[in-house]
Amino acid sequence: MVGKIKNLRKALAEATTYERWIAIALELDYLERKVEWKESFRCNLYNYELIYHRLNQLKVLHEQKNVAELARALREGLHHDLGNMGNPALYERSYVGTKHLIEEYVSQVCFALNYVCDSELPDLAGQKKVEFFKDTLLSFGRPALLLSGGASLGVFHIGVVKALWTRGLLPKIIAGSSVGSIIAGMLGTHTDAELPGMWDPETHNLRAWKWNGLFKGFLGKGFMDPKTLRACLRSNIGEFSFQEAYERTGRSINITVSPTEHHQMPRLLSRYTSPYLLVWSASQASCSVPGIFPPTKLLKKDESGELTAYMPKLRWVDGSVVSDLPIERLMHLYDVNFSIVSQTNPHIVPFLTHQKNRQNAGMLTWPGRFLKSEVEFRGKALFDFLRKRIGPEALRQLSGQAYTILAQSYYGDVTIAPQYDYRHYASLLKNPTNEFVNEMILAGERATWPKIAMIKTHAKISQTLERCIARAEEKCVAEAPVLRLKKGNAA
């Protein structure tokens, strides 16, 4: 038995498809007696009594066909992370899934939402039904996918996207900085029918890096050629503005950029904040790592569709310098309640602590955690002082960048990250080969598969609400001519 489990664990780590991975994971759950844990409701990690009560309430109302009370129960009782059912520890006990009670509750909620949406209610018809689902979604919240910087290692993000999309779990709200902005831009400008092409490196322009020379680098023109980067971005993303991208795909993409001026704040560029801005232009600014690429202008489309400068006096640089993961801004713009982070920054990944260790660190590790916290605290204080007081401009800017790196949080509710070795660091500033892209895509998929259950628990309800809104709106549009005709006949 021990030998079989060991072989299965090895096969799990080497799985090349989700179907193969989940088949092995389910067998391991059975052999390691984790199925019994999933079937038992009782656990001190969540309020199982509350969830059990809510589940039975929804079932009874549906069996009674009491649509009005079912709608009220959903509207007033549907809360994100009910009973702490999103506790990460609940998703670390088994290879696949979590407590069956949680999974059944999420399924029952989605079933009830669809039932209300497709039922006729005199007091909840037409636009009122649309507003009902919009208000419920506003209360419940949405998931978002955030893609970090990481230079050429950021092709790992494509594997994360593939794993989520093929399971129907890719959020509509996507943010990216630096290389993450390229992947976000591609997601925002390619329809669902076109997305499978992203998994094939042959369809991409992978030539983003071209040596610009030491002389130009020291003159501030960048050690890498910005024209080559621009051609790469325009080839992969196209000539879409943020508004045009949203109208094409329905995905709300967001790109972070950092200012070069002292009195400017970092910006989150999106269809809300800058609808006419070109997506590839925002991505180029977000990819302009200080020293590697020069600061860049932003471009937008004018009324006639011609390209023109956006805030022409300002220049912008790498978004991950100040705001690698703009979670708080997304919460304000989109009511995001759950963040999925794909983290590939080479200076961050080695220091990421596994989710389980972060949640369940025992007393034996407290000296190390205390030391780490002290270093972060003292380091931020030191660099904050230097960036405000030091004289030489170059040192002041370096101190400012060090401060922002230490001050940021690099985790999400779910954090997906690769495992690096020396080969990856050697490929950091190189144009990736097709073989390297395929390797990193598979690594992204493998890192995402164990997180699917937790993501599904958080995302499935909000996605069902979005689909209900779309159906209710379609019905309103279809019924509008009939209502106008009835009103005309009555008059």
Secondary structure as a PSIPRED ss2 file (coil, helix, strand):
# PSIPRED VFORMAT (PSIPRED V4.0)

   1 M C   1.000  0.000  0.000
   2 V H   0.000  1.000  0.000
   3 G H   0.000  1.000  0.000
   4 K H   0.000  1.000  0.000
   5 I H   0.000  1.000  0.000
   6 K H   0.000  1.000  0.000
   7 N H   0.000  1.000  0.000
   8 L H   0.000  1.000  0.000
   9 R H   0.000  1.000  0.000
  10 K H   0.000  1.000  0.000
  11 A H   0.000  1.000  0.000
  12 L H   0.000  1.000  0.000
  13 A H   0.000  1.000  0.000
  14 E C   1.000  0.000  0.000
  15 A C   1.000  0.000  0.000
  16 T C   1.000  0.000  0.000
  17 T C   1.000  0.000  0.000
  18 Y H   0.000  1.000  0.000
  19 E H   0.000  1.000  0.000
  20 R H   0.000  1.000  0.000
  21 W H   0.000  1.000  0.000
  22 I H   0.000  1.000  0.000
  23 A H   0.000  1.000  0.000
  24 I H   0.000  1.000  0.000
  25 A H   0.000  1.000  0.000
  26 L H   0.000  1.000  0.000
  27 E H   0.000  1.000  0.000
  28 L H   0.000  1.000  0.000
  29 D H   0.000  1.000  0.000
  30 Y H   0.000  1.000  0.000
  31 L H   0.000  1.000  0.000
  32 E C   1.000  0.000  0.000
  33 R C   1.000  0.000  0.000
  34 K C   1.000  0.000  0.000
  35 V H   0.000  1.000  0.000
  36 E H   0.000  1.000  0.000
  37 W H   0.000  1.000  0.000
  38 K H   0.000  1.000  0.000
  39 E H   0.000  1.000  0.000
  40 S C   1.000  0.000  0.000
  41 F C   1.000  0.000  0.000
  42 R C   1.000  0.000  0.000
  43 C C   1.000  0.000  0.000
  44 N C   1.000  0.000  0.000
  45 L C   1.000  0.000  0.000
  46 Y C   1.000  0.000  0.000
  47 N C   1.000  0.000  0.000
  48 Y H   0.000  1.000  0.000
  49 E H   0.000  1.000  0.000
  50 L H   0.000  1.000  0.000
  51 I H   0.000  1.000  0.000
  52 Y H   0.000  1.000  0.000
  53 H H   0.000  1.000  0.000
  54 R H   0.000  1.000  0.000
  55 L H   0.000  1.000  0.000
  56 N H   0.000  1.000  0.000
  57 Q H   0.000  1.000  0.000
  58 L H   0.000  1.000  0.000
  59 K H   0.000  1.000  0.000
  60 V H   0.000  1.000  0.000
  61 L H   0.000  1.000  0.000
  62 H H   0.000  1.000  0.000
  63 E H   0.000  1.000  0.000
  64 Q C   1.000  0.000  0.000
  65 K C   1.000  0.000  0.000
  66 N C   1.000  0.000  0.000
  67 V H   0.000  1.000  0.000
  68 A H   0.000  1.000  0.000
  69 E H   0.000  1.000  0.000
  70 L H   0.000  1.000  0.000
  71 A H   0.000  1.000  0.000
  72 R H   0.000  1.000  0.000
  73 A H   0.000  1.000  0.000
  74 L H   0.000  1.000  0.000
  75 R H   0.000  1.000  0.000
  76 E H   0.000  1.000  0.000
  77 G H   0.000  1.000  0.000
  78 L C   1.000  0.000  0.000
  79 H C   1.000  0.000  0.000
  80 H C   1.000  0.000  0.000
  81 D C   1.000  0.000  0.000
  82 L H   0.000  1.000  0.000
  83 G H   0.000  1.000  0.000
  84 N H   0.000  1.000  0.000
  85 M C   1.000  0.000  0.000
  86 G C   1.000  0.000  0.000
  87 N C   1.000  0.000  0.000
  88 P H   0.000  1.000  0.000
  89 A H   0.000  1.000  0.000
  90 L H   0.000  1.000  0.000
  91 Y H   0.000  1.000  0.000
  92 E C   1.000  0.000  0.000
  93 R C   1.000  0.000  0.000
  94 S C   1.000  0.000  0.000
  95 Y C   1.000  0.000  0.000
  96 V C   1.000  0.000  0.000
  97 G C   1.000  0.000  0.000
  98 T C   1.000  0.000  0.000
  99 K C   1.000  0.000  0.000
 100 H H   0.000  1.000  0.000
 101 L H   0.000  1.000  0.000
 102 I H   0.000  1.000  0.000
 103 E H   0.000  1.000  0.000
 104 E H   0.000  1.000  0.000
 105 Y H   0.000  1.000  0.000
 106 V H   0.000  1.000  0.000
 107 S H   0.000  1.000  0.000
 108 Q H   0.000  1.000  0.000
 109 V H   0.000  1.000  0.000
 110 C H   0.000  1.000  0.000
 111 F H   0.000  1.000  0.000
 112 A H   0.000  1.000  0.000
 113 L H   0.000  1.000  0.000
 114 N H   0.000  1.000  0.000
 115 Y H   0.000  1.000  0.000
 116 V H   0.000  1.000  0.000
 117 C H   0.000  1.000  0.000
 118 D H   0.000  1.000  0.000
 119 S C   1.000  0.000  0.000
 120 E C   1.000  0.000  0.000
 121 L C   1.000  0.000  0.000
 122 P C   1.000  0.000  0.000
 123 D C   1.000  0.000  0.000
 124 L C   1.000  0.000  0.000
 125 A C   1.000  0.000  0.000
 126 G C   1.000  0.000  0.000
 127 Q H   0.000  1.000  0.000
 128 K H   0.000  1.000  0.000
 129 K H   0.000  1.000  0.000
 130 V H   0.000  1.000  0.000
 131 E H   0.000  1.000  0.000
 132 F H   0.000  1.000  0.000
 133 F H   0.000  1.000  0.000
 134 K H   0.000  1.000  0.000
 135 D H   0.000  1.000  0.000
 136 T H   0.000  1.000  0.000
 137 L H   0.000  1.000  0.000
 138 L H   0.000  1.000  0.000
 139 S H   0.000  1.000  0.000
 140 F H   0.000  1.000  0.000
 141 G C   1.000  0.000  0.000
 142 R E   0.000  0.000  1.000
 143 P E   0.000  0.000  1.000
 144 A E   0.000  0.000  1.000
 145 L E   0.000  0.000  1.000
 146 L E   0.000  0.000  1.000
 147 L E   0.000  0.000  1.000
 148 S C   1.000  0.000  0.000
 149 G C   1.000  0.000  0.000
 150 G C   1.000  0.000  0.000
 151 A H   0.000  1.000  0.000
 152 S H   0.000  1.000  0.000
 153 L H   0.000  1.000  0.000
 154 G H   0.000  1.000  0.000
 155 V H   0.000  1.000  0.000
 156 F H   0.000  1.000  0.000
 157 H H   0.000  1.000  0.000
 158 I H   0.000  1.000  0.000
 159 G H   0.000  1.000  0.000
 160 V H   0.000  1.000  0.000
 161 V H   0.000  1.000  0.000
 162 K H   0.000  1.000  0.000
 163 A H   0.000  1.000  0.000
 164 L H   0.000  1.000  0.000
 165 W H   0.000  1.000  0.000
 166 T H   0.000  1.000  0.000
 167 R C   1.000  0.000  0.000
 168 G C   1.000  0.000  0.000
 169 L C   1.000  0.000  0.000
 170 L C   1.000  0.000  0.000
 171 P C   1.000  0.000  0.000
 172 K C   1.000  0.000  0.000
 173 I E   0.000  0.000  1.000
 174 I E   0.000  0.000  1.000
 175 A E   0.000  0.000  1.000
 176 G E   0.000  0.000  1.000
 177 S C   1.000  0.000  0.000
 178 S C   1.000  0.000  0.000
 179 V H   0.000  1.000  0.000
 180 G H   0.000  1.000  0.000
 181 S H   0.000  1.000  0.000
 182 I H   0.000  1.000  0.000
 183 I H   0.000  1.000  0.000
 184 A H   0.000  1.000  0.000
 185 G H   0.000  1.000  0.000
 186 M H   0.000  1.000  0.000
 187 L H   0.000  1.000  0.000
 188 G H   0.000  1.000  0.000
 189 T H   0.000  1.000  0.000
 190 H C   1.000  0.000  0.000
 191 T C   1.000  0.000  0.000
 192 D C   1.000  0.000  0.000
 193 A C   1.000  0.000  0.000
 194 E C   1.000  0.000  0.000
 195 L H   0.000  1.000  0.000
 196 P H   0.000  1.000  0.000
 197 G H   0.000  1.000  0.000
 198 M H   0.000  1.000  0.000
 199 W H   0.000  1.000  0.000
 200 D C   1.000  0.000  0.000
 201 P H   0.000  1.000  0.000
 202 E H   0.000  1.000  0.000
 203 T H   0.000  1.000  0.000
 204 H C   1.000  0.000  0.000
 205 N C   1.000  0.000  0.000
 206 L C   1.000  0.000  0.000
 207 R C   1.000  0.000  0.000
 208 A C   1.000  0.000  0.000
 209 W C   1.000  0.000  0.000
 210 K C   1.000  0.000  0.000
 211 W E   0.000  0.000  1.000
 212 N C   1.000  0.000  0.000
 213 G C   1.000  0.000  0.000
 214 L H   0.000  1.000  0.000
 215 F H   0.000  1.000  0.000
 216 K H   0.000  1.000  0.000
 217 G H   0.000  1.000  0.000
 218 F H   0.000  1.000  0.000
 219 L C   1.000  0.000  0.000
 220 G C   1.000  0.000  0.000
 221 K C   1.000  0.000  0.000
 222 G C   1.000  0.000  0.000
 223 F C   1.000  0.000  0.000
 224 M E   0.000  0.000  1.000
 225 D C   1.000  0.000  0.000
 226 P H   0.000  1.000  0.000
 227 K H   0.000  1.000  0.000
 228 T H   0.000  1.000  0.000
 229 L H   0.000  1.000  0.000
 230 R H   0.000  1.000  0.000
 231 A H   0.000  1.000  0.000
 232 C H   0.000  1.000  0.000
 233 L H   0.000  1.000  0.000
 234 R H   0.000  1.000  0.000
 235 S H   0.000  1.000  0.000
 236 N H   0.000  1.000  0.000
 237 I H   0.000  1.000  0.000
 238 G C   1.000  0.000  0.000
 239 E C   1.000  0.000  0.000
 240 F C   1.000  0.000  0.000
 241 S E   0.000  0.000  1.000
 242 F H   0.000  1.000  0.000
 243 Q H   0.000  1.000  0.000
 244 E H   0.000  1.000  0.000
 245 A H   0.000  1.000  0.000
 246 Y H   0.000  1.000  0.000
 247 E H   0.000  1.000  0.000
 248 R H   0.000  1.000  0.000
 249 T H   0.000  1.000  0.000
 250 G C   1.000  0.000  0.000
 251 R C   1.000  0.000  0.000
 252 S E   0.000  0.000  1.000
 253 I E   0.000  0.000  1.000
 254 N E   0.000  0.000  1.000
 255 I E   0.000  0.000  1.000
 256 T E   0.000  0.000  1.000
 257 V E   0.000  0.000  1.000
 258 S E   0.000  0.000  1.000
 259 P E   0.000  0.000  1.000
 260 T C   1.000  0.000  0.000
 261 E C   1.000  0.000  0.000
 262 H C   1.000  0.000  0.000
 263 H C   1.000  0.000  0.000
 264 Q C   1.000  0.000  0.000
 265 M C   1.000  0.000  0.000
 266 P C   1.000  0.000  0.000
 267 R E   0.000  0.000  1.000
 268 L E   0.000  0.000  1.000
 269 L E   0.000  0.000  1.000
 270 S C   1.000  0.000  0.000
 271 R C   1.000  0.000  0.000
 272 Y C   1.000  0.000  0.000
 273 T C   1.000  0.000  0.000
 274 S C   1.000  0.000  0.000
 275 P C   1.000  0.000  0.000
 276 Y C   1.000  0.000  0.000
 277 L E   0.000  0.000  1.000
 278 L E   0.000  0.000  1.000
 279 V H   0.000  1.000  0.000
 280 W H   0.000  1.000  0.000
 281 S H   0.000  1.000  0.000
 282 A H   0.000  1.000  0.000
 283 S H   0.000  1.000  0.000
 284 Q H   0.000  1.000  0.000
 285 A H   0.000  1.000  0.000
 286 S H   0.000  1.000  0.000
 287 C H   0.000  1.000  0.000
 288 S C   1.000  0.000  0.000
 289 V C   1.000  0.000  0.000
 290 P E   0.000  0.000  1.000
 291 G C   1.000  0.000  0.000
 292 I C   1.000  0.000  0.000
 293 F E   0.000  0.000  1.000
 294 P C   1.000  0.000  0.000
 295 P C   1.000  0.000  0.000
 296 T E   0.000  0.000  1.000
 297 K C   1.000  0.000  0.000
 298 L E   0.000  0.000  1.000
 299 L E   0.000  0.000  1.000
 300 K E   0.000  0.000  1.000
 301 K E   0.000  0.000  1.000
 302 D C   1.000  0.000  0.000
 303 E C   1.000  0.000  0.000
 304 S C   1.000  0.000  0.000
 305 G C   1.000  0.000  0.000
 306 E C   1.000  0.000  0.000
 307 L E   0.000  0.000  1.000
 308 T E   0.000  0.000  1.000
 309 A E   0.000  0.000  1.000
 310 Y E   0.000  0.000  1.000
 311 M C   1.000  0.000  0.000
 312 P C   1.000  0.000  0.000
 313 K C   1.000  0.000  0.000
 314 L C   1.000  0.000  0.000
 315 R C   1.000  0.000  0.000
 316 W E   0.000  0.000  1.000
 317 V E   0.000  0.000  1.000
 318 D E   0.000  0.000  1.000
 319 G C   1.000  0.000  0.000
 320 S H   0.000  1.000  0.000
 321 V H   0.000  1.000  0.000
 322 V H   0.000  1.000  0.000
 323 S H   0.000  1.000  0.000
 324 D C   1.000  0.000  0.000
 325 L C   1.000  0.000  0.000
 326 P C   1.000  0.000  0.000
 327 I H   0.000  1.000  0.000
 328 E H   0.000  1.000  0.000
 329 R H   0.000  1.000  0.000
 330 L H   0.000  1.000  0.000
 331 M H   0.000  1.000  0.000
 332 H H   0.000  1.000  0.000
 333 L H   0.000  1.000  0.000
 334 Y H   0.000  1.000  0.000
 335 D C   1.000  0.000  0.000
 336 V E   0.000  0.000  1.000
 337 N E   0.000  0.000  1.000
 338 F E   0.000  0.000  1.000
 339 S E   0.000  0.000  1.000
 340 I E   0.000  0.000  1.000
 341 V E   0.000  0.000  1.000
 342 S E   0.000  0.000  1.000
 343 Q C   1.000  0.000  0.000
 344 T C   1.000  0.000  0.000
 345 N C   1.000  0.000  0.000
 346 P C   1.000  0.000  0.000
 347 H C   1.000  0.000  0.000
 348 I C   1.000  0.000  0.000
 349 V H   0.000  1.000  0.000
 350 P H   0.000  1.000  0.000
 351 F H   0.000  1.000  0.000
 352 L C   1.000  0.000  0.000
 353 T C   1.000  0.000  0.000
 354 H C   1.000  0.000  0.000
 355 Q H   0.000  1.000  0.000
 356 K H   0.000  1.000  0.000
 357 N H   0.000  1.000  0.000
 358 R H   0.000  1.000  0.000
 359 Q H   0.000  1.000  0.000
 360 N H   0.000  1.000  0.000
 361 A C   1.000  0.000  0.000
 362 G C   1.000  0.000  0.000
 363 M H   0.000  1.000  0.000
 364 L H   0.000  1.000  0.000
 365 T H   0.000  1.000  0.000
 366 W H   0.000  1.000  0.000
 367 P H   0.000  1.000  0.000
 368 G H   0.000  1.000  0.000
 369 R H   0.000  1.000  0.000
 370 F H   0.000  1.000  0.000
 371 L H   0.000  1.000  0.000
 372 K H   0.000  1.000  0.000
 373 S H   0.000  1.000  0.000
 374 E H   0.000  1.000  0.000
 375 V H   0.000  1.000  0.000
 376 E H   0.000  1.000  0.000
 377 F H   0.000  1.000  0.000
 378 R H   0.000  1.000  0.000
 379 G H   0.000  1.000  0.000
 380 K H   0.000  1.000  0.000
 381 A H   0.000  1.000  0.000
 382 L H   0.000  1.000  0.000
 383 F H   0.000  1.000  0.000
 384 D H   0.000  1.000  0.000
 385 F H   0.000  1.000  0.000
 386 L H   0.000  1.000  0.000
 387 R H   0.000  1.000  0.000
 388 K H   0.000  1.000  0.000
 389 R H   0.000  1.000  0.000
 390 I C   1.000  0.000  0.000
 391 G C   1.000  0.000  0.000
 392 P C   1.000  0.000  0.000
 393 E H   0.000  1.000  0.000
 394 A H   0.000  1.000  0.000
 395 L H   0.000  1.000  0.000
 396 R H   0.000  1.000  0.000
 397 Q H   0.000  1.000  0.000
 398 L H   0.000  1.000  0.000
 399 S H   0.000  1.000  0.000
 400 G H   0.000  1.000  0.000
 401 Q H   0.000  1.000  0.000
 402 A H   0.000  1.000  0.000
 403 Y H   0.000  1.000  0.000
 404 T H   0.000  1.000  0.000
 405 I H   0.000  1.000  0.000
 406 L H   0.000  1.000  0.000
 407 A H   0.000  1.000  0.000
 408 Q C   1.000  0.000  0.000
 409 S C   1.000  0.000  0.000
 410 Y C   1.000  0.000  0.000
 411 Y C   1.000  0.000  0.000
 412 G C   1.000  0.000  0.000
 413 D C   1.000  0.000  0.000
 414 V E   0.000  0.000  1.000
 415 T E   0.000  0.000  1.000
 416 I E   0.000  0.000  1.000
 417 A C   1.000  0.000  0.000
 418 P C   1.000  0.000  0.000
 419 Q C   1.000  0.000  0.000
 420 Y C   1.000  0.000  0.000
 421 D C   1.000  0.000  0.000
 422 Y H   0.000  1.000  0.000
 423 R H   0.000  1.000  0.000
 424 H H   0.000  1.000  0.000
 425 Y H   0.000  1.000  0.000
 426 A H   0.000  1.000  0.000
 427 S C   1.000  0.000  0.000
 428 L C   1.000  0.000  0.000
 429 L C   1.000  0.000  0.000
 430 K C   1.000  0.000  0.000
 431 N C   1.000  0.000  0.000
 432 P C   1.000  0.000  0.000
 433 T C   1.000  0.000  0.000
 434 N H   0.000  1.000  0.000
 435 E H   0.000  1.000  0.000
 436 F H   0.000  1.000  0.000
 437 V H   0.000  1.000  0.000
 438 N H   0.000  1.000  0.000
 439 E H   0.000  1.000  0.000
 440 M H   0.000  1.000  0.000
 441 I H   0.000  1.000  0.000
 442 L H   0.000  1.000  0.000
 443 A H   0.000  1.000  0.000
 444 G H   0.000  1.000  0.000
 445 E H   0.000  1.000  0.000
 446 R H   0.000  1.000  0.000
 447 A H   0.000  1.000  0.000
 448 T H   0.000  1.000  0.000
 449 W H   0.000  1.000  0.000
 450 P H   0.000  1.000  0.000
 451 K H   0.000  1.000  0.000
 452 I H   0.000  1.000  0.000
 453 A H   0.000  1.000  0.000
 454 M H   0.000  1.000  0.000
 455 I H   0.000  1.000  0.000
 456 K H   0.000  1.000  0.000
 457 T H   0.000  1.000  0.000
 458 H H   0.000  1.000  0.000
 459 A H   0.000  1.000  0.000
 460 K H   0.000  1.000  0.000
 461 I H   0.000  1.000  0.000
 462 S H   0.000  1.000  0.000
 463 Q H   0.000  1.000  0.000
 464 T H   0.000  1.000  0.000
 465 L H   0.000  1.000  0.000
 466 E H   0.000  1.000  0.000
 467 R H   0.000  1.000  0.000
 468 C H   0.000  1.000  0.000
 469 I H   0.000  1.000  0.000
 470 A H   0.000  1.000  0.000
 471 R H   0.000  1.000  0.000
 472 A H   0.000  1.000  0.000
 473 E H   0.000  1.000  0.000
 474 E H   0.000  1.000  0.000
 475 K H   0.000  1.000  0.000
 476 C H   0.000  1.000  0.000
 477 V H   0.000  1.000  0.000
 478 A H   0.000  1.000  0.000
 479 E H   0.000  1.000  0.000
 480 A H   0.000  1.000  0.000
 481 P H   0.000  1.000  0.000
 482 V H   0.000  1.000  0.000
 483 L H   0.000  1.000  0.000
 484 R H   0.000  1.000  0.000
 485 L H   0.000  1.000  0.000
 486 K H   0.000  1.000  0.000
 487 K H   0.000  1.000  0.000
 488 G H   0.000  1.000  0.000
 489 N H   0.000  1.000  0.000
 490 A H   0.000  1.000  0.000
 491 A C   1.000  0.000  0.000
